[in-house]
């Protein structure tokens, strides 16, 4: 199992976001992390722009989006942006995409949230054509009619990963993509719901074994602080109550909320949790560093302790 970290803009001054993200990815590469995953937060920095910036300051680490909402832009625009970012990173981009959630697409953007799996399938027709480029993209399906020249070509194989939570999307991810990116999936949900469905679909389609990227919060802390870490995870990362997609995924496992998914405790407890995810079939673990403490100095110190421990575990799991 490969281990990586989530790197996002976080809150704060817009002028400082870029330098903070670059510092984080430079640390991740120097610490030997395999991957860095950049969330596409509805209210904040563009993930593919962040990938291009990070690519210019690194040379080895894989950089992935987790994930770009499909409905927010035309597939030609996304293909052009992704191929540009892939070139900027020297072929190290993993393009994570998905149909997002009704509260983003419908409530925030005012777009219809209908047939998410069908739209994803139609969208992939165009992304697949772009990945075979350069050349004209001629696709006509239920959603799109596209006849567009595109001179960009992938500089290396461009993996596409789908945010696939339910059975239909997991089948589509196995048939048409290189794997899935998960959030709110515990070990049992991965082992009993995700892996069997996506693996069977990939095998039936004659595709290689899919990647399964699972994101979880992680906090290195003492036993007496575990409850505080889980409470903080629920407070700043909880989305299940407004996301039916996540709630249905939680129903496949034992966790009731993101706090239950949080790997909190000493290094031994966190390593044991990582082992359970590896045994469940996770190929890539995406760590969301979760600092705890009172005030900025304590939070910064907590984050640094946790990430140094993660780097140590990454070497052991490699």
Beta strands, then each sheet from edge to edge (+ up, - down):
strand 1: 2-6
strand 2: 35-38
strand 3: 62-65
strand 4: 68-69
strand 5: 93-98
strand 6: 137-140
strand 7: 145-148
strand 8: 159-162
strand 9: 179-183
strand 10: 211-220
strand 11: 263-265
strand 12: 284-289
sheet 1: 4+ 5+ 3+ 2+ 1+ 12+ 10+ 9+
sheet 2: 4+ 5+ 3+ 2+ 1+ 12+ 10+ 11+
sheet 3: 4+ 5+ 8+
sheet 4: 6+ 7-
end
